[in-house]
Amino acid sequence: MSTLILLLYAVHSFVGIAYEVVWIKLLTASIGMTVTAFGVVLSTFMAGLGLGSYVIARWKGNPENHHNGRVTYRLVAILQTLMGLLGIAFPLFLNWADHLYVMAAPETEGLQHLVVRGLYVGALLLPVTTLHGMNFPVLASLLTRCLTRSPTTKPGLLYCVGLLASGLGSLASLALIPALGLQGASLALGATNLVLAMTAFLASHRATGRTDPIREGAPSSHKRSARESGAHAPLSLFGLQTLGAVVGFLVISLEIVGAQYVWLIVNVTAYAEGILLTTVLLMMGLGSGLYLMLRERVRNRSGLFAWGLFIALIAQLTVVPIAGDIASLFDRTFNELRPQELTIVQFLLSDALLAVTILGLPMFGLGMAFCSLCDLATISSSHQAVISPLGRVYAWHNWGAVIGAVLTTFGFLILLGLTHTWLLLSTCIVATLAWLIWRLSLTAARDRTGRHRAGVPGIWSKGFASLVLLGVLAWLAISADLTFRHAAAGNSQRVLYHREDALGVTEVFEDKKTLARTLLTSRLRQEGGSTPKEIRVQRIQGYLPLLLHPDPGRVLVVGLGTGISLSPTLREEIKRVTVVEISPGIIEAAEHFFNQANDRVLEHPKVRVVEQDGRNFVKLTRNTYDLIVQELFFPYQTGVGSLYTQEHYEQCRAKLAPGGLMAQWITINQLSTDDLRTLVRTFHSVFPKHLCG
């Protein structure tokens, strides 16, 4: 039966991560691709997992609710059935909720929009993610009933299996979504939940009805072995919950910061994002597997938790001073392989190699650390009560991830940047290690002498080591740069502007000889420049759509860039111009570093700049326009494809005034022939009479 439980959780985890990928894409397509929108979706998802784990821990942790194995299997069947039904119905619920969202949400960002998004996403996600979060502690408690030897190994084993299965699920979603579409994928995943429910229900008929977890023929004593009982950490349940929250905080924060570094070297695409998530999950799974191999060889499992954090810390401190060298080596190797001749599999493998180089060891160590917490949470518990401490630790692990996502996305990256956020997370590890070592030293001293003073010399030596690590962090904070901006600019250019946020890195480079400027996002995408040729091309790009309309009084432009193509809208016959740009870095760069080339267009009173996702703005605005212009975008970039869909074009047509026109600029050199035909056909199906592009 233990194999069946592991298989149930593996498939459940596989489906769960695929749900996360699919639903995040569905929801961000509905409420926008802004940082706020993505943050609300991700935070709600993680919060629901924590809520479910906490609720089931409070209920099943009560001695009055210690059900037998048969009843627990049926509980799993009920949870999977509800998840499956909600998964199948999710696209329908999303369609209904979207109408309410359009009615209630304002067209611009702000507190009101944040509240509407929170209610909208919470109503859709919290029910199903709460059910999802209940499964880990329930199945962990069920697994401990099946074995008498080392039962505390089983929650850690379940966690390890879940991580590895989640990594494979993330990878599989890259093929599932193109094959079935987002709505079709949600239906398929819901059907899989129903299959799991049926499996759990059938297993309940074979399960024993005894509440005694010891199998027949096993010793009747419930006492652990001497090795097992002595393996317990000097930490209270509150301490374990706190450490679980710290690990969750570190995992999501490091993933966000590491991803921003990776996007400076490779283009951010849906495939690259999937590979990054897969790498994080698989490396954490391997780290938890190492813990399971080592746990029987050590007496103090808290030491393995400390070693996991120490591995993550050393890996982080190693990456920072050589970040530029890693990028240079990867670029040289990639160019030597002739990227135009590489297959998609080779591209993905190169992305995976880079992700492993940056995030592999940190995630390996953190996976090892949290797996040890699962063990520590169950060592001092009876078999029946395993669900209570484990569920609480797992809940705080997910809530720590929520805190990390919010603080890193909306605080640390904006205020500190990538380098100092990375070092701040390293400092958090040092502080956690120092506190844990202090507790271990005091406990060891009490065990030997019964007095606290005996642990003081050990505390001082380990405290000195912590000060040394903090000194290394201080030195890196002064001299290191995870974004290697000056190395990227080279000897011929200088960096005029550099902004880091959750959308990536926005920069302005200036040629030292010609003084021509270039606007870059994530260093790989050129948004415009100020050479004479570039200015001429961008002005023509701005004039052509205006010339096609006899009286373009009200103009909407989606995409800003340098603002040079916007400057022709300053003509007298144009009464009002609204320009929508998702990146605050681009707005700031266009206003302060390209103001001469764009005729200070952003300072003109008739020009309104809106920081918002263009698709979402068109969807929510109540205004109509004589001319809508969509500027050049990078079609391979995540989320950009939604700007070329039939649904979006129909929204644009609905916001055109009588006689209004829409113009769509296309980057032909970045599209295949088939993709170009599809795009033109889609546009023409919505605007059959007038085709501008």
Secondary structure as the mmCIF struct_conf table of DSSP 4:
data_model
#
loop_
_struct_conf.conf_type_id
_struct_conf.id
_struct_conf.beg_label_comp_id
_struct_conf.beg_label_asym_id
_struct_conf.beg_label_seq_id
_struct_conf.end_label_comp_id
_struct_conf.end_label_asym_id
_struct_conf.end_label_seq_id
HELX_RH_AL_P HELX_RH_AL_P1 SER A 2 ILE A 31
BEND BEND1 MET A 33 THR A 34
HELX_RH_AL_P HELX_RH_AL_P2 VAL A 35 LYS A 60
TURN_TY1_P TURN_TY1_P1 GLY A 61 GLY A 61
BEND BEND2 ASN A 62 ASN A 62
HELX_RH_3T_P HELX_RH_3T_P1 PRO A 63 ASN A 65
HELX_RH_AL_P HELX_RH_AL_P3 GLY A 69 ALA A 104
BEND BEND3 GLU A 107 THR A 108
BEND BEND4 GLY A 110 GLY A 110
HELX_RH_AL_P HELX_RH_AL_P4 LEU A 111 THR A 144
TURN_TY1_P TURN_TY1_P2 ARG A 145 ARG A 145
BEND BEND5 CYS A 146 CYS A 146
BEND BEND6 THR A 148 SER A 150
TURN_TY1_P TURN_TY1_P3 PRO A 151 THR A 152
HELX_RH_AL_P HELX_RH_AL_P5 THR A 153 ARG A 206
BEND BEND7 ALA A 207 ALA A 207
BEND BEND8 THR A 211 THR A 211
BEND BEND9 ILE A 214 ILE A 214
HELX_LH_PP_P HELX_LH_PP_P1 ARG A 215 ARG A 215
TURN_TY1_P TURN_TY1_P4 GLU A 216 GLY A 217
BEND BEND10 ALA A 218 ALA A 218
BEND BEND11 SER A 220 SER A 220
HELX_LH_PP_P HELX_LH_PP_P2 LYS A 223 SER A 225
HELX_RH_AL_P HELX_RH_AL_P6 ALA A 226 SER A 229
TURN_TY1_P TURN_TY1_P5 GLY A 230 ALA A 231
BEND BEND12 PRO A 234 PRO A 234
HELX_RH_AL_P HELX_RH_AL_P7 LEU A 237 VAL A 262
TURN_TY1_P TURN_TY1_P6 TRP A 263 ILE A 265
BEND BEND13 VAL A 266 VAL A 266
HELX_RH_AL_P HELX_RH_AL_P8 ALA A 270 LEU A 294
HELX_RH_3T_P HELX_RH_3T_P2 ARG A 295 ARG A 297
BEND BEND14 ARG A 299 ARG A 299
HELX_RH_AL_P HELX_RH_AL_P9 ARG A 301 VAL A 319
HELX_RH_3T_P HELX_RH_3T_P3 VAL A 320 ILE A 322
HELX_RH_AL_P HELX_RH_AL_P10 ALA A 323 GLU A 336
TURN_TY1_P TURN_TY1_P7 LEU A 337 LEU A 337
HELX_RH_3T_P HELX_RH_3T_P4 PRO A 339 GLU A 341
HELX_RH_AL_P HELX_RH_AL_P11 ILE A 344 ALA A 355
HELX_RH_PI_P HELX_RH_PI_P1 VAL A 356 GLY A 360
HELX_RH_AL_P HELX_RH_AL_P12 LEU A 361 ILE A 379
TURN_TY1_P TURN_TY1_P8 SER A 380 SER A 380
BEND BEND15 SER A 381 SER A 381
BEND BEND16 HIS A 383 HIS A 383
TURN_TY1_P TURN_TY1_P9 GLN A 384 VAL A 386
HELX_RH_AL_P HELX_RH_AL_P13 ILE A 387 LEU A 407
HELX_RH_PI_P HELX_RH_PI_P2 THR A 408 PHE A 412
HELX_RH_AL_P HELX_RH_AL_P14 LEU A 413 LEU A 415
TURN_TY1_P TURN_TY1_P10 LEU A 416 LEU A 416
HELX_RH_AL_P HELX_RH_AL_P15 GLY A 417 THR A 449
BEND BEND17 GLY A 450 GLY A 450
HELX_RH_3T_P HELX_RH_3T_P5 HIS A 452 GLY A 455
HELX_RH_AL_P HELX_RH_AL_P16 VAL A 456 SER A 479
TURN_TY1_P TURN_TY1_P11 LEU A 482 THR A 483
HELX_RH_AL_P HELX_RH_AL_P17 ARG A 485 ALA A 489
BEND BEND18 ASN A 491 SER A 492
STRN STRN1 GLN A 493 ASP A 501
TURN_TY1_P TURN_TY1_P12 ALA A 502 LEU A 503
STRN STRN2 GLY A 504 ASP A 511
TURN_TY1_P TURN_TY1_P13 LYS A 512 THR A 514
STRN STRN3 ARG A 517 THR A 521
TURN_TY1_P TURN_TY1_P14 SER A 522 LEU A 524
STRN STRN4 ARG A 525 GLY A 529
BEND BEND19 THR A 531 THR A 531
HELX_RH_AL_P HELX_RH_AL_P18 PRO A 532 LEU A 547
TURN_TY1_P TURN_TY1_P15 LEU A 548 LEU A 548
BEND BEND20 HIS A 549 PRO A 550
STRN STRN5 ARG A 554 VAL A 558
TURN_TY1_P TURN_TY1_P16 GLY A 561 THR A 562
BEND BEND21 GLY A 563 GLY A 563
HELX_RH_3T_P HELX_RH_3T_P6 ILE A 564 LEU A 570
BEND BEND22 ARG A 571 ARG A 571
TURN_TY1_P TURN_TY1_P17 GLU A 572 GLU A 573
STRN STRN6 ARG A 576 GLU A 581
BEND BEND23 ILE A 582 ILE A 582
HELX_RH_AL_P HELX_RH_AL_P19 PRO A 584 PHE A 593
BEND BEND24 PHE A 594 PHE A 594
TURN_TY1_P TURN_TY1_P18 ASN A 595 ARG A 600
HELX_RH_3T_P HELX_RH_3T_P7 VAL A 601 GLU A 603
BEND BEND25 HIS A 604 HIS A 604
TURN_TY1_P TURN_TY1_P19 PRO A 605 LYS A 606
STRN STRN7 VAL A 607 GLU A 611
BEND BEND26 GLN A 612 GLN A 612
HELX_RH_AL_P HELX_RH_AL_P20 GLY A 614 LEU A 620
STRN STRN8 TYR A 625 GLN A 630
TURN_TY1_P TURN_TY1_P20 PRO A 635 TYR A 636
BEND BEND27 GLN A 637 GLN A 637
TURN_TY1_P TURN_TY1_P21 THR A 638 GLY A 639
HELX_RH_3T_P HELX_RH_3T_P8 VAL A 640 TYR A 644
BEND BEND28 THR A 645 THR A 645
HELX_RH_AL_P HELX_RH_AL_P21 GLN A 646 ALA A 654
TURN_TY1_P TURN_TY1_P22 LYS A 655 LYS A 655
STRN STRN9 LEU A 656 GLN A 664
HELX_RH_3T_P HELX_RH_3T_P9 ILE A 668 GLN A 670
BEND BEND29 LEU A 671 LEU A 671
HELX_RH_AL_P HELX_RH_AL_P22 THR A 673 VAL A 686
BEND BEND30 PRO A 688 LYS A 689
#
